[in-house]
Amino acid sequence: MGKVTVDGYVKIIKKFLRGINCVYPDKERILDYILVIHNKQQSYSHIRNTTNGIEWYMRFLNNPINLTKPKKPRRLIREYLKKDEVREIIACCKNQREKAITSTLAYSGIRIKELCALRAADIDPSERTILIRDGKGSQDRIIYIPSRCANVLKGYIKKEKMLPEEHIFKSQPCVIRRTIKRIARRTTIKKNVYPHIFRHSLAMNLLINGCDLISIQKQLGHRNIQTTLIYVHSTPELLKNAYDKYCPRY
C-alpha cells in the first residue's frame, strides 16, 4: 500500500478504538460501531474504508473478521466547469504562481497531492509532458499538457530560478485549496470551485470534444476503466452530440 493509504487506515483505526474505548474488541462491539456510522448516514467511501480498516486491525490481532460491505452507489459527477468558466478563472489570476497552479490543474487533471509533489525536473516543456511520480496506487505515469500550459510552467520555473529537484509550488494541499478559493472569488462563477473540480472538468470537456475513454483513463491515471466511465454516465450531452453526428439522413 502507498503511504497515503496506510496513513488513512491508521487514522480510521485510531478513531474506531477511541469510539469503542477498547483495544481488543469483540464482534458485538464492532457491529455496534458499524451500525452507528450507518445510522449517521456516512458516505459509502467512509463506511467501506472503515470496515476495511477494522478488518486489517483484527487480522493484526490474529482474530480475523469478515464484514459486509455496502453496495457501491452509482456515482455521477453533478458539477463541473465549462470551458468558458475555466478560461475566466485563469484570466482572474493575479500573478505567475496563481496562473501556474490553475493552468496545471485545468490542463493536466492531476490530483492535488500530485500537484504538490511536482518538481521542476518533472516538467518537459519541449515535449509538453509532466512526469507524475508515485501517484495514487504508487504508480508513475506521464501525462500531457498543451503548449500554453507548458510555457506558463517554464516561465514560472525560470522566474523562481528553481533547481531540477526543487518542488515547484512548495505548498501543502490546504494552501493550494485556499489559493483556488481566493481566485474563484474574483470571478462571476457561482459554483463551488476547488482543486479537484478541475480534474472532473478536464475529463468532461475532453469527452464532449470527442476524446476516447482510453486516452482519458491514461491522462487521469485511473487503474480501472470503470472509474473513467463515471464521466460518460454524467454527460447526457455526449449522447446528443453522438446522435447528431451519426444520425442517418432519411
ZIZIZI-V759692 format. One record per residue. N is the residue number from 1. RES is the residue in one letter. SS is DSSP state (hx for helix, st for strand, lp for the rest). Layout:
((N & RES & SS) (N & RES & SS))
//
This chain:
((1 & M & lp) (2 & G & lp) (3 & K & hx) (4 & V & hx) (5 & T & hx) (6 & V & hx) (7 & D & hx) (8 & G & hx) (9 & Y & hx) (10 & V & hx) (11 & K & hx) (12 & I & hx) (13 & I & hx) (14 & K & hx) (15 & K & hx) (16 & F & hx) (17 & L & hx) (18 & R & hx) (19 & G & hx) (20 & I & hx) (21 & N & lp) (22 & C & lp) (23 & V & lp) (24 & Y & lp) (25 & P & lp) (26 & D & lp) (27 & K & hx) (28 & E & hx) (29 & R & hx) (30 & I & hx) (31 & L & hx) (32 & D & hx) (33 & Y & hx) (34 & I & hx) (35 & L & hx) (36 & V & hx) (37 & I & hx) (38 & H & hx) (39 & N & hx) (40 & K & lp) (41 & Q & lp) (42 & Q & lp) (43 & S & lp) (44 & Y & hx) (45 & S & hx) (46 & H & hx) (47 & I & hx) (48 & R & hx) (49 & N & hx) (50 & T & hx) (51 & T & hx) (52 & N & hx) (53 & G & hx) (54 & I & hx) (55 & E & hx) (56 & W & hx) (57 & Y & hx) (58 & M & hx) (59 & R & hx) (60 & F & hx) (61 & L & lp) (62 & N & lp) (63 & N & lp) (64 & P & lp) (65 & I & lp) (66 & N & lp) (67 & L & lp) (68 & T & lp) (69 & K & lp) (70 & P & lp) (71 & K & lp) (72 & K & lp) (73 & P & lp) (74 & R & lp) (75 & R & lp) (76 & L & lp) (77 & I & lp) (78 & R & lp) (79 & E & lp) (80 & Y & lp) (81 & L & lp) (82 & K & lp) (83 & K & hx) (84 & D & hx) (85 & E & hx) (86 & V & hx) (87 & R & hx) (88 & E & hx) (89 & I & hx) (90 & I & hx) (91 & A & hx) (92 & C & lp) (93 & C & lp) (94 & K & lp) (95 & N & lp) (96 & Q & hx) (97 & R & hx) (98 & E & hx) (99 & K & hx) (100 & A & hx) (101 & I & hx) (102 & T & hx) (103 & S & hx) (104 & T & hx) (105 & L & hx) (106 & A & hx) (107 & Y & hx) (108 & S & hx) (109 & G & lp) (110 & I & lp) (111 & R & lp) (112 & I & hx) (113 & K & hx) (114 & E & hx) (115 & L & hx) (116 & C & hx) (117 & A & hx) (118 & L & lp) (119 & R & st) (120 & A & hx) (121 & A & hx) (122 & D & hx) (123 & I & st) (124 & D & st) (125 & P & lp) (126 & S & lp) (127 & E & lp) (128 & R & lp) (129 & T & st) (130 & I & st) (131 & L & st) (132 & I & st) (133 & R & lp) (134 & D & lp) (135 & G & lp) (136 & K & lp) (137 & G & lp) (138 & S & lp) (139 & Q & lp) (140 & D & lp) (141 & R & st) (142 & I & st) (143 & I & st) (144 & Y & st) (145 & I & lp) (146 & P & lp) (147 & S & hx) (148 & R & hx) (149 & C & hx) (150 & A & hx) (151 & N & hx) (152 & V & hx) (153 & L & hx) (154 & K & hx) (155 & G & hx) (156 & Y & hx) (157 & I & hx) (158 & K & hx) (159 & K & hx) (160 & E & lp) (161 & K & lp) (162 & M & lp) (163 & L & lp) (164 & P & lp) (165 & E & lp) (166 & E & lp) (167 & H & st) (168 & I & lp) (169 & F & lp) (170 & K & lp) (171 & S & lp) (172 & Q & lp) (173 & P & hx) (174 & C & hx) (175 & V & hx) (176 & I & hx) (177 & R & hx) (178 & R & hx) (179 & T & hx) (180 & I & hx) (181 & K & hx) (182 & R & hx) (183 & I & hx) (184 & A & hx) (185 & R & lp) (186 & R & lp) (187 & T & lp) (188 & T & lp) (189 & I & lp) (190 & K & lp) (191 & K & lp) (192 & N & lp) (193 & V & lp) (194 & Y & lp) (195 & P & hx) (196 & H & hx) (197 & I & hx) (198 & F & hx) (199 & R & hx) (200 & H & hx) (201 & S & hx) (202 & L & hx) (203 & A & hx) (204 & M & hx) (205 & N & hx) (206 & L & hx) (207 & L & hx) (208 & I & hx) (209 & N & lp) (210 & G & lp) (211 & C & lp) (212 & D & lp) (213 & L & hx) (214 & I & hx) (215 & S & hx) (216 & I & hx) (217 & Q & hx) (218 & K & hx) (219 & Q & hx) (220 & L & hx) (221 & G & lp) (222 & H & lp) (223 & R & lp) (224 & N & lp) (225 & I & hx) (226 & Q & hx) (227 & T & hx) (228 & T & hx) (229 & L & hx) (230 & I & hx) (231 & Y & hx) (232 & V & hx) (233 & H & hx) (234 & S & lp) (235 & T & lp) (236 & P & hx) (237 & E & hx) (238 & L & hx) (239 & L & hx) (240 & K & hx) (241 & N & hx) (242 & A & hx) (243 & Y & hx) (244 & D & hx) (245 & K & hx) (246 & Y & hx) (247 & C & lp) (248 & P & lp) (249 & R & lp) (250 & Y & lp))
//
